[in-house]
Amino acid sequence: MTARRIIGMETEYGILEPMDPYANSIELSARVVEGYAAHGSSAGGQGGVQWDFHGEDPLNDARGYRLERASADPSQLTDDPDQLAPSGTHLQNVARPEEGQYVHPRAANTVLTNGARLYVDHAHPEYSSPETSNPREAVLWDRAGENVMREAMEFAKQSGREIILYKNNVDGKGAAYGSHENYLMRREVPFSDVIRYMTPFFVTRPIICGAGRVGLGQRSEQSGFQISQRADYVENDVGLETTFNRPIINTRDEPHADANKWRRLHVIGGDANLFDVSNLLKVGTTSLLLWLLESGEIPLDLDSLMLDDPVTATWIVSQDPTLKVKLEMHDGSERTALDIQQAYLDVIRGAVERAGQPDFDTDEILTLWQQVLDALKKDVFSAAKQVEWVAKYQLMEGMRQRGGLSWDNDKLRALDVQWHDVRPERSIVARLDAAGAVDRIFSPHEVDYATHHAPEATRAYLRGGLIEHYPQNVSSAGWDGITLDIPGYRDLVRIPTPRPSRGTYELVGDMLEDSTSIEDFLVRLTGARN
């Protein structure tokens, strides 16, 4: 009975070079990643630690089959470093000829001292957070990624290139890029239950955690404001794809853990959040629903929440900032997104009460969830300090009315982009934060700590700790293993890390802190294992 579980978050950042709007985004992204790998404060030095692709399995489908490699779109081959750039991208197209050097996307991939991965993914720099043990940690180490990107922009500027990064999901011209969540869940839960009970939840979840967007349609074909950045790009109920024909429920079955016990629910429809409370509710409520499914005691009340057309409902929910439009349910009734979210909360809260005294994380999520729903029901704008889309909508609606502007006005479009600007001096969110208009969970000091140090309760601690202490000896690192180059050893030594809850501070912290060399650490680790 808890919201606590292994959680990881992945964010692709929007990228732009103002002096050259047509600059190749792959080359820009590679410069950002490689610059940070060489100079970043959490990169470990030595030009960065390469990523270990061992254990990557993106074509295994949770519905019980494997997509043939020859049939897969190149964007699905995330286990192949040569496919991290869009298909058709050749080496000569990735760099500027006048610079006399070429950058291959394969090189732009590094692991940080906080256990995170920083790399180029489909023409965007991506920060994949380390594995965390609860929703609060997931939000904190996601925010650490913002620090990494700010620092990376500064290195690019020092090298003579002004590159701007945005924590958003759309460019307003038809392109969308991901903000994915990953939840370790028990394999014993039938995937059909995941599809059935999580679909209505994901369709309506943006009302508590959307980031807001100006423009309706994938290419902003219509004027207006909507709740979610990603909703218009949802095109399917269920599927393996992530960059096209995007589904509500993604079926990638790649647990990075014991596949007999666990699956990793890969959620691709969420927005990249700059507000702590929105982010916490996004991962916390999802984790609680997964706990309910894992409990095996699913109340019949949830069966009444099935939607008649989930894909269309996704668009309707996002395009209704009044939160009053009713959705058609499979049983012929109608409910608002608020009604559906309240129903999920009531069912989960009832199950928690029957199970006993909730822990801190669970109680915090349940309390915040109800507070935000109550605020949205009473007056949408009363939730502006907690819910990101509401704050953006309030600011823009005020500007629109004062200036007599339409939603397709260039000033509003520009403000929408500036909202997500990672530069503190340009960020709208940073200004609201400074004015006390954003409820923060974490202080700048805590975010700085997470930028440089790994979470202590997952295997990320061992990964990040080895890079922090012995970067010159870490040949590569990945989710399920770390490869060491030990002086005097003929072969590389690989430390497997198949269990996300091992390699923690409790288990290896003293070994790392007390060791005097990588050889000494390995001896201590081997002795502990024996």
C-alpha positions in Angstrom: 0.0 0.0 0.0 2.2 2.8 -1.2 2.9 5.3 -4.0 6.6 4.3 -3.7 8.1 2.3 -6.6 11.0 2.5 -9.0 10.3 5.5 -11.3 12.4 7.1 -14.1 11.6 10.1 -16.3 12.9 10.9 -19.8 12.7 14.4 -21.3 13.7 15.5 -24.8 14.4 19.2 -24.9 13.4 21.5 -27.7 16.5 23.1 -29.3 17.2 26.3 -31.3 20.1 28.4 -32.5 18.7 32.0 -32.9 21.4 33.1 -35.2 20.8 30.2 -37.6 17.1 29.0 -37.5 18.0 26.4 -40.1 20.9 24.9 -38.2 20.9 21.1 -38.1 19.2 20.1 -34.8 21.2 16.9 -34.6 24.5 18.8 -34.8 23.2 21.3 -32.2 22.1 18.5 -29.9 25.4 16.7 -30.3 27.3 19.9 -29.4 25.2 20.3 -26.3 25.7 16.7 -25.1 29.4 16.5 -26.0 30.1 19.9 -24.5 28.6 18.8 -21.2 30.4 15.5 -21.3 33.7 17.3 -21.6 33.1 20.1 -19.1 29.9 19.5 -17.1 30.0 19.6 -13.3 28.3 16.2 -13.1 29.9 14.6 -16.2 32.8 13.0 -14.3 35.4 14.5 -16.6 37.5 12.4 -19.1 35.1 13.4 -21.9 32.2 11.5 -20.3 31.3 7.9 -19.7 29.7 6.1 -22.7 26.4 4.4 -22.6 26.1 0.6 -22.4 23.3 -0.6 -24.7 23.3 -4.1 -23.1 19.8 -5.2 -22.2 18.0 -2.7 -24.5 15.1 -4.5 -26.1 12.7 -2.0 -27.7 10.8 -4.4 -30.0 9.4 -6.7 -27.4 5.6 -6.1 -27.1 3.7 -6.5 -23.9 0.8 -8.1 -25.8 2.9 -11.2 -26.2 4.9 -10.9 -29.4 8.0 -9.3 -30.8 8.1 -6.9 -33.7 10.4 -8.2 -36.4 13.5 -5.9 -36.7 13.0 -5.6 -40.5 9.5 -4.3 -40.0 10.4 -1.8 -37.3 10.6 1.9 -38.0 14.2 3.1 -37.5 13.0 5.4 -34.7 12.0 2.3 -32.7 15.6 0.9 -32.7 16.7 2.6 -29.5 19.1 -0.3 -28.9 21.2 0.8 -31.9 23.3 4.0 -31.4 23.3 4.5 -35.2 19.5 4.9 -35.2 19.4 7.7 -32.5 19.3 10.2 -35.4 16.3 10.2 -37.7 16.5 7.8 -40.6 18.2 9.1 -43.7 20.6 11.3 -41.7 24.1 10.8 -43.0 27.4 11.8 -41.4 28.0 14.6 -43.7 24.6 16.1 -42.8 25.3 16.2 -39.1 28.0 18.8 -38.9 28.8 22.1 -40.4 31.3 21.6 -43.3 33.0 24.9 -42.5 34.0 23.7 -39.1 36.2 20.9 -40.6 34.8 18.2 -38.4 31.9 15.9 -38.2 29.9 14.8 -35.2 28.3 11.3 -35.2 25.2 10.9 -33.0 26.8 7.8 -31.6 29.4 9.8 -29.7 26.9 12.1 -28.1 25.9 9.8 -25.3 27.2 10.1 -21.7 26.3 9.0 -18.1 26.5 11.5 -15.2 27.5 11.3 -11.6 23.9 11.5 -10.5 23.2 8.3 -12.5 21.4 10.0 -15.3 21.9 9.5 -19.0 22.4 12.5 -21.3 22.3 11.8 -25.1 21.0 12.8 -28.5 17.7 11.1 -29.3 16.1 11.8 -32.6 17.5 15.3 -33.1 16.9 16.4 -29.4 19.2 16.4 -26.4 17.5 14.0 -23.9 18.0 13.8 -20.1 17.0 10.4 -18.8 16.8 10.6 -15.0 18.3 7.9 -12.8 16.0 5.4 -11.2 14.3 6.8 -8.2 12.4 5.1 -5.4 9.4 7.3 -5.0 7.4 10.1 -6.7 9.2 12.9 -4.8 12.6 11.7 -5.9 11.3 11.3 -9.5 10.4 15.0 -9.6 13.6 16.1 -7.9 15.9 14.3 -10.3 13.8 15.4 -13.2 14.4 19.0 -12.1 18.1 18.3 -11.9 18.0 17.8 -15.7 17.0 21.5 -16.1 20.3 22.4 -14.3 22.2 20.1 -16.6 20.7 21.7 -19.6 21.4 25.3 -18.4 25.0 24.4 -17.8 25.2 22.8 -21.2 23.9 26.0 -22.9 26.6 28.0 -21.1 29.3 25.7 -22.4 28.0 26.1 -25.9 27.9 29.9 -25.5 31.5 29.8 -24.3 32.5 28.0 -27.5 30.9 30.7 -29.6 27.5 29.2 -30.2 24.3 30.5 -28.6 22.0 27.4 -28.3 18.7 27.7 -26.5 16.9 24.8 -24.9 13.2 24.5 -24.1 11.5 22.1 -21.7 8.4 21.6 -23.8 7.0 19.0 -26.2 5.9 20.8 -29.4 7.4 23.3 -31.9 4.0 24.6 -33.1 4.8 23.4 -36.6 3.8 19.8 -36.4 6.7 18.3 -34.5 6.4 16.7 -31.0 9.1 15.3 -28.8 8.7 13.2 -25.8 8.5 13.4 -22.0 8.2 9.8 -21.0 7.6 8.2 -17.6 8.7 4.7 -16.5 7.2 2.7 -13.7 8.4 -0.7 -12.5 5.3 -2.8 -11.9 4.6 -6.4 -11.1 4.6 -8.8 -14.1 1.6 -10.7 -12.6 -0.8 -7.9 -13.5 -2.5 -8.8 -16.8 -1.6 -6.2 -19.4 -5.2 -6.2 -20.4 -6.0 -4.7 -17.0 -3.4 -2.0 -17.7 -5.1 -1.1 -20.9 -8.6 -1.3 -19.5 -8.2 0.7 -16.3 -5.4 3.1 -17.1 -6.8 4.4 -20.5 -9.5 6.6 -19.0 -7.1 7.8 -16.3 -4.4 8.8 -18.9 -7.1 10.5 -21.1 -8.2 12.8 -18.2 -4.9 13.1 -16.2 -3.8 16.3 -18.1 -6.3 18.4 -16.1 -4.0 18.0 -13.1 -0.6 18.0 -14.8 -0.8 19.4 -18.3 1.7 22.1 -19.3 -0.7 24.1 -21.6 -0.3 25.1 -25.2 -1.4 27.8 -27.6 -2.9 26.4 -30.8 -5.2 23.5 -31.7 -4.1 20.6 -33.9 -0.7 19.2 -34.6 0.3 22.1 -36.7 -1.7 24.7 -34.7 -4.2 24.8 -37.6 -6.8 26.4 -35.4 -6.5 29.2 -32.8 -7.1 28.5 -29.2 -5.6 27.3 -25.9 -5.5 23.8 -24.7 -4.5 21.9 -21.6 -2.0 19.4 -22.9 1.0 19.8 -25.2 0.9 16.1 -26.3 -2.8 15.4 -26.7 -3.2 16.4 -30.4 -0.5 13.9 -31.2 -2.4 10.9 -29.8 -3.6 8.8 -32.7 -4.1 5.3 -31.3 -5.4 3.5 -28.2 -2.7 0.9 -27.8 0.6 0.4 -29.7 4.4 -0.1 -29.6 5.2 3.1 -31.5 6.5 6.3 -29.8 7.3 8.7 -32.6 4.3 8.1 -34.9 0.8 6.6 -34.6 1.3 7.5 -30.9 -0.9 5.5 -28.5 -2.4 6.2 -25.1 -1.0 2.9 -23.8 2.5 2.1 -25.0 3.3 -1.6 -25.1 7.1 -1.6 -25.0 8.1 -4.5 -22.7 11.6 -3.6 -21.7 11.8 -3.9 -17.9 15.6 -3.5 -17.4 15.0 -5.9 -14.5 14.0 -9.5 -14.0 11.4 -10.0 -16.7 9.8 -12.9 -14.9 8.9 -10.6 -12.0 8.6 -7.1 -13.5 7.5 -5.0 -16.4 8.3 -1.4 -17.0 5.2 0.6 -17.9 6.5 3.1 -20.5 4.2 6.2 -20.5 4.6 8.4 -23.5 1.7 10.8 -23.4 2.6 13.2 -20.5 3.8 16.8 -20.8 7.2 18.0 -19.6 6.5 19.9 -16.4 8.2 22.9 -14.9 5.8 23.0 -11.9 6.7 20.7 -9.0 3.1 19.9 -8.0 2.0 19.1 -11.5 5.0 16.8 -11.9 4.4 15.2 -8.5 0.7 14.6 -9.3 1.6 13.2 -12.7 3.8 10.4 -11.3 2.3 10.0 -7.9 -1.3 9.4 -9.0 -0.1 7.0 -11.7 1.9 5.1 -9.2 -1.1 4.8 -6.9 -3.3 3.4 -9.7 -0.6 0.8 -10.5 -0.6 -0.2 -6.8 -4.3 -0.7 -7.0 -3.9 -2.9 -10.1 -1.1 -4.8 -8.3 -3.4 -5.4 -5.3 -5.7 -7.5 -7.4 -8.7 -6.0 -5.7 -10.1 -3.8 -8.5 -13.5 -2.3 -7.4 -16.4 -2.6 -9.9 -16.7 1.2 -9.8 -13.7 1.4 -12.2 -15.6 -0.5 -14.9 -18.0 2.4 -15.2 -15.2 4.7 -16.3 -14.6 3.1 -19.7 -14.7 5.7 -22.5 -16.6 5.2 -25.8 -13.8 6.7 -27.9 -10.6 7.2 -25.9 -8.6 8.9 -28.7 -11.2 11.5 -29.5 -11.8 12.0 -25.8 -8.1 12.8 -25.4 -8.5 15.7 -27.8 -11.7 16.9 -26.2 -10.3 17.0 -22.7 -7.3 18.9 -23.8 -9.2 21.5 -25.8 -11.6 22.3 -22.9 -10.0 24.6 -20.3 -13.4 25.2 -18.8 -13.4 21.5 -17.7 -17.2 21.4 -18.3 -17.5 19.3 -21.5 -18.9 15.9 -20.9 -17.3 12.8 -22.4 -19.3 9.9 -23.8 -18.8 6.7 -21.7 -19.0 3.2 -23.0 -22.2 2.5 -21.0 -24.0 5.4 -22.6 -23.6 7.9 -19.7 -21.6 11.1 -19.8 -18.9 12.4 -17.4 -16.5 15.3 -17.3 -12.8 14.8 -16.9 -13.1 16.1 -13.4 -15.8 13.5 -12.6 -13.5 10.7 -13.9 -10.5 11.9 -12.0 -12.5 12.2 -8.8 -13.9 8.7 -9.3 -10.3 7.3 -9.6 -9.3 9.2 -6.5 -12.3 7.9 -4.5 -11.6 4.3 -5.5 -7.9 4.5 -4.7 -8.5 6.3 -1.4 -11.0 3.7 -0.3 -8.6 0.9 -1.1 -5.8 2.7 0.8 -8.1 3.1 3.9 -9.0 -0.5 3.8 -5.3 -1.5 3.6 -4.3 0.4 6.7 -2.3 3.5 7.6 -0.8 5.1 4.5 2.8 6.2 4.4 3.9 9.8 3.9 4.2 9.6 0.1 0.8 8.0 -0.3 -0.9 10.5 2.0 0.8 13.4 0.3 -0.4 12.4 -3.1 -4.0 11.7 -2.0 -4.2 15.1 -0.2 -2.7 17.1 -3.1 -4.9 15.2 -5.6 -8.1 16.2 -3.7 -6.9 19.7 -3.1 -6.3 20.3 -6.8 -9.5 18.7 -7.9 -11.5 20.8 -5.4 -9.8 24.0 -6.7 -10.5 23.1 -10.3 -14.1 22.5 -9.5 -14.6 25.8 -7.6 -12.6 28.1 -9.8 -10.0 26.9 -12.3 -7.7 29.8 -11.7 -7.5 29.1 -8.0 -5.2 26.2 -8.9 -2.7 28.4 -10.7 0.1 28.1 -8.2 0.0 24.3 -8.4 -1.2 23.3 -11.9 1.0 24.4 -14.8 -1.5 24.7 -17.6 -3.8 26.8 -15.3 -1.0 29.3 -14.6 -0.1 29.6 -18.2 -3.8 30.0 -19.2 -4.4 32.6 -16.5 -1.4 34.7 -17.7 -2.2 34.4 -21.4 -5.9 34.9 -21.0 -5.3 38.1 -19.1 -2.9 39.3 -21.7 -5.3 38.4 -24.5 -8.2 40.3 -23.0 -6.2 43.4 -22.1 -4.8 43.6 -25.6 -7.9 42.5 -27.5 -5.9 39.7 -29.0 -6.9 36.5 -30.7 -5.3 33.2 -29.7 -3.3 33.1 -33.0 -1.6 36.4 -32.1 2.2 36.2 -32.5 2.7 37.7 -29.0 0.8 34.8 -27.4 2.7 32.3 -29.5 6.0 33.8 -28.5 5.0 33.9 -24.8 4.0 30.2 -25.0 7.5 29.3 -26.2 9.2 31.6 -23.7 7.3 29.9 -20.9 9.5 26.8 -21.4 12.8 28.6 -22.0 15.4 27.0 -19.7 17.4 30.2 -19.4 16.5 31.8 -15.9 16.7 35.3 -17.3 14.2 34.5 -20.0 11.9 31.9 -18.4 8.4 33.0 -17.6 8.1 30.3 -15.0 11.3 31.6 -13.3 9.7 35.0 -13.0 6.5 33.6 -11.5 8.6 31.5 -9.1 10.6 34.6 -8.0 7.3 36.4 -7.4 6.0 33.5 -5.2 3.4 32.5 -7.7 4.6 28.8 -7.9 4.2 26.3 -5.1 7.7 24.7 -4.9 8.4 21.3 -3.2 12.2 21.5 -3.6 14.7 24.3 -3.0 17.4 25.3 -5.4 19.9 23.7 -3.0 18.1 20.3 -3.2 18.0 20.5 -7.0 21.7 21.3 -7.1 22.4 18.3 -4.9 20.4 16.0 -7.2 22.3 17.4 -10.2 25.6 16.0 -8.9 24.6 13.0 -6.7 22.6 9.9 -7.5 19.5 8.7 -5.5 20.6 6.5 -2.6 17.9 3.9 -2.7 18.3 2.4 -6.2 21.1 0.9 -8.3 21.7 4.5 -9.7 23.7 5.1 -6.6 26.4 2.6 -7.6 26.4 3.8 -11.2 26.7 7.5 -10.3 29.0 6.8 -7.4 31.6 4.9 -9.5 31.5 7.7 -12.1 31.9 10.3 -9.3 34.8 8.5 -7.6 36.6 6.7 -10.5 35.5 8.2 -13.8 38.7 7.2 -15.5 38.0 3.5 -14.8 34.4 3.4 -16.0 34.4 2.3 -19.6 30.6 2.4 -20.0 27.5 2.2 -17.9 23.8 1.4 -18.5 20.7 0.5 -16.6 21.6 -3.1 -16.0 25.4 -3.0 -15.7 28.7 -1.0 -15.3 31.8 -1.9 -17.2 35.2 -1.1 -15.6 38.6 -0.8 -17.0 40.9 -2.0 -14.2 44.7 -1.3 -14.4 46.6 -4.5 -14.8 43.5 -6.5 -15.8 43.6 -8.1 -19.2 39.8 -7.9 -19.7 37.2 -5.4 -18.9 35.2 -6.2 -15.8 31.4 -5.9 -15.9 29.3 -5.4 -12.7 25.8 -6.5 -13.6 23.0 -4.5 -11.9 19.8 -6.4 -12.9 18.0 -5.4 -9.7 16.9 -1.7 -9.5 16.6 -1.9 -5.7 20.2 -3.1 -5.2 23.5 -1.2 -5.6 22.2 1.3 -3.0 23.9 3.5 -0.5 23.0 1.1 2.3 24.6 -1.8 0.4 27.7 -0.2 -1.2 28.0 3.3 0.3 30.7 2.5 2.8 32.7 0.5 0.1 32.7 3.5 -2.2 33.5 6.0 0.5 36.3 3.9 2.1 37.9 2.5 -1.0 41.2 4.0 -2.1 41.2 2.8 -5.7 39.0 1.1 -8.2 40.9 -2.1 -7.4 40.3 -1.7 -3.7 36.6 -1.1 -4.4 36.3 -4.2 -6.5 38.0 -6.3 -3.8 35.6 -5.0 -1.2 32.6 -5.6 -3.5 33.7 -9.1 -4.3 34.3 -9.9 -0.6 30.8 -8.6 0.3 29.2 -10.8 -2.4 31.1 -13.9 -1.2 
